[in-house]
Every structure is written in C-alpha cells, then in structure tokens.
Amino acid sequence: MSKTSNRLLLGLGLAGLILDGVSSHPALATDKVALFRVITARDAIVIGLSKTELDRLDARNAGDVAKQLARQGSLSVWQYGVRKAEAGALEQVALRRVGLLASDAIRVEPYTTPLKIVPFDHDVTGQ
C-alpha cells in the first residue's frame, strides 16, 4: 500500500472510533444537557434536560425520566432540533419549551448525536 493509502485508512479508522464513542452514549454536552427521544403514537421529539433538571427529577437515564413523567403526569421540557450555525456546521439547539403528557408518551430513550449541543439560555423547569 502507498503511504497516502495508509494515512487515509488510519484517518478513517480513527474517525470511526471517535464517532462510535460519541454515538454510543446519550448526548451530554460539556454544559450538561442530556438529550432524549420521546416516542408517542403520532410522532417522536427530541428533548433536552440540563444536569440541574435531571437532579431535580432524580433522573440519571431515560428510564428514570420515563418514571418521573409517569409519576408527575406531565413535564415541561425543551424540544431540540438541528440547525445550521453561522459557520455552516450543524448543531442541536433548543427550539421551544413543550409540555409532555404521560398519557401520550409510549417510550423515552437516550438520544445520541455527533453534533454540538447548544444549551438553552436558562434553566426553567416549569414546575
């Protein structure tokens, strides 16, 4: 193999390891926003909870979030989506505050993304 081919192969292998490491864990930004996908009968949305909100809910994972949603009946959370940043890179951002109803939610699961997660401006729990 040529020197260029070896470098390309090594680069692709390292990129795969990095992306695998990013996507194998629930997305948690350095500013501590965890993303989850909430599945309903009609659709699915991605939500973000700050470390403070997770602590208030006594939640460490998707199962804990689902239990708290069932126990409380509803939760006010940030809905997340993808946008293009000014520099052109894609990123996950808080779009709007939404209310989740336990009666509509079928499943809560961890959501993984290789994109940068932009936190919401303030920590509002709606409680």
JOWOVEN-V405787 format. One record per residue. N is the residue number from 1. RES is the residue in three letters. PSI is psi in radians with two decimals (none if undefined). OMEGA is omega as a letter, one per 30 degrees, with the letter a starting at -180 (* if undefined). Layout:
n/res/psi/omega
N/RES/PSI/OMEGA
N/RES/PSI/OMEGA
//
This chain:
n/res/psi/omega
1/MET/2.60/l
2/SER/2.86/l
3/LYS/-0.70/l
4/THR/-0.74/l
5/SER/-0.73/l
6/ASN/-0.72/l
7/ARG/-0.74/l
8/LEU/-0.79/l
9/LEU/-0.77/l
10/LEU/-0.75/l
11/GLY/-0.76/l
12/LEU/-0.69/l
13/GLY/-0.76/l
14/LEU/-0.72/l
15/ALA/-0.70/l
16/GLY/-0.72/l
17/LEU/-0.73/l
18/ILE/-0.85/a
19/LEU/-0.64/l
20/ASP/-0.71/l
21/GLY/-0.65/l
22/VAL/-0.74/a
23/SER/-0.15/a
24/SER/-0.06/l
25/HIS/2.63/l
26/PRO/2.46/a
27/ALA/2.13/l
28/LEU/1.89/a
29/ALA/2.93/l
30/THR/-0.42/l
31/ASP/0.23/l
32/LYS/0.93/l
33/VAL/2.05/l
34/ALA/2.38/l
35/LEU/2.48/l
36/PHE/2.62/l
37/ARG/2.24/l
38/VAL/2.10/a
39/ILE/2.27/l
40/THR/3.12/l
41/ALA/-0.49/a
42/ARG/-0.60/a
43/ASP/-2.97/l
44/ALA/2.48/l
45/ILE/2.73/l
46/VAL/2.28/l
47/ILE/2.74/l
48/GLY/2.38/l
49/LEU/2.30/l
50/SER/2.90/l
51/LYS/-0.67/l
52/THR/-0.78/l
53/GLU/-0.74/l
54/LEU/-0.71/l
55/ASP/-0.75/l
56/ARG/-0.60/l
57/LEU/-0.10/a
58/ASP/0.80/a
59/ALA/2.36/l
60/ARG/-0.23/a
61/ASN/-3.13/a
62/ALA/-0.66/l
63/GLY/-0.72/l
64/ASP/-0.69/l
65/VAL/-0.76/l
66/ALA/-0.74/l
67/LYS/-0.76/l
68/GLN/-0.66/l
69/LEU/-0.78/l
70/ALA/-0.72/a
71/ARG/-0.76/a
72/GLN/-0.38/l
73/GLY/-0.53/l
74/SER/2.72/l
75/LEU/2.52/l
76/SER/2.14/a
77/VAL/2.93/l
78/TRP/2.25/l
79/GLN/2.34/a
80/TYR/2.64/l
81/GLY/3.11/a
82/VAL/2.41/l
83/ARG/2.87/l
84/LYS/2.19/l
85/ALA/2.94/l
86/GLU/-0.62/a
87/ALA/-0.13/l
88/GLY/-0.18/l
89/ALA/2.59/l
90/LEU/2.57/l
91/GLU/2.70/l
92/GLN/2.22/a
93/VAL/2.70/l
94/ALA/2.22/a
95/LEU/-0.83/a
96/ARG/2.79/l
97/ARG/2.31/l
98/VAL/2.73/l
99/GLY/2.28/l
100/LEU/2.36/l
101/LEU/2.30/a
102/ALA/-0.59/a
103/SER/-0.38/a
104/ASP/-0.43/a
105/ALA/2.24/l
106/ILE/-0.69/a
107/ARG/2.57/l
108/VAL/2.23/a
109/GLU/2.71/l
110/PRO/2.54/l
111/TYR/2.20/a
112/THR/2.55/l
113/THR/2.47/l
114/PRO/-0.08/a
115/LEU/2.75/l
116/LYS/2.39/l
117/ILE/2.08/l
118/VAL/2.11/a
119/PRO/2.79/l
120/PHE/2.80/a
121/ASP/-0.54/a
122/HIS/2.81/a
123/ASP/1.66/a
124/VAL/2.15/a
125/THR/-0.27/l
126/GLY/0.30/a
127/GLN/none/*
//
